[in-house]
């Protein structure tokens, strides 16, 4: 004689879903998902501008002040906008210009004004300073070139009076991660930099 065993399941879980018997009502509990919503919407804003902080910020515990501080921390303290034309200077000088150039560190490339020769055309113009980065000769982009190639662009210029455009900042500010985009620089060079005054 064979014996049959019948197993009666009252609750079974299949793939994360709970199957309840017909006489048991399923739970609609969201396990605290919306706990604190009422408090967040009725709480007064913190000491920051009430227009900046939302009830969702209070509910989630997000600090708008902390977010603003993170953005400030991401911006280098010595940031100088290399895509702002006001940070450039252009000057037309006769050759020899009286500028002593020096090459930037190998990680950046390009050349900068080390000093101005006393009584030279550059010193008399009063427009250039030590540390200025040479960017454009005429309309030719010389940024990032080695010393000989960048200086060669000035020497090989057919005109006696040559327009040069320099960035008024450091090599890191121009060639580093906050430097100008290639597109912006190409358009800037095509225009010949800024107007020489």
Secondary structure, DSSP 4 states (H G I P E B T S, - for coil): ---------S-EEETTEEEPPTTSPPP---TTTTTTHHHHHHSPP-SS-TTT--HHHHHHT--HHHHHHHHHHHS-TT---TT-GGGEEEEEEESS--EEEEEPPTTT-SEEEEEE-TTSHHHHHT---TTPEEEEETTEE-TT--HHHHHHHHHT-SSSEEEEEEESS-HHHHHSTTSPPHHHHHHHHHTTSSPP-
